[in-house]
């Protein structure tokens, strides 16, 4: 209870884009990050005709990798399925 207000419980909370559930596991966060990275990868596949190694590497570093590494310190991977 906070003053006159009663606090409710929730199953998951999202703060700064990081999803944490009531068991403090980050499986949903991993799935969300992988989905976002796959969406960007799909867009790259559909958009670019010339897929040279250098171009794909640069696009991966600038568009896909940040999606996978966003706040990784907060939702640290500790399950093999999430790695």
N, C-alpha and C positions, 0 to 999 in steps of 0.2 A: 504494500500500500504506500502510495506517495501522496502525502497530504490527505485530500479527500478522494483522490482518484485511485481506483484499483488497477493494478497492472495485469495485463493478460499475457498468457504464454503463447508462443508461436513455434511452429515446427522448423522454420528457417528464417534467416535474416540476411539481408543484402546490404552491405556497406561499402562504398567506393567501388562497386562492381564485383565484389567478392561475396560469394554465397557460402554461408556456413549453416549447417543444419543443427538440430538440437543435440546430436551425438558428437559434434565438432569434427565431422568428417567432411572432406571437400570433394566428394565424388561428383556432385552436381556441378561444381565449379570446373572440374576437369572436363566433363562432358560439354559444358557450355563453351569453354575455350577451344576444345577440339572441333566443335561444330562451327564456330566462327572462323577458325583457320581453314577448315574444309570449304566453307562458303567462299572465302577469298581465293582459295586455290581453284575452285570451280570457275570463278569469274576470270581468273587469269587464263585458264584453259580455253574458255570461250572467246576471250577478247584478243589474245595475241596469236597471230599466225606464225611468226618467226619465234621459235622457242629454242634459242641457242642456250648453251650452258651458262654463259656469262649473264644473259638476261634473266634467266630463271633464278640464278643465284642471287642477283641483285634484288629481284622482286621478293624472293623468300626472306632475305634479310630485312627488307624495308616494310613489307606488308604482312607476312605470315608469322614470322618469329615474334614480333611484339604482341600479337594476339595470344600466343602460347606462353609468353613470359610475363604477362601483366600481373603484378602483385604476387609473384610466385613465392616470395618470402612469407607472405601471409597465409597462403593456402598450401604450403609445403606438401609435396607428394610423398606419401609413405606407404601406399598400397601398390603392389606390382601392377595391378590392373589399370591404375591411373598413370603410371609411368609409361 
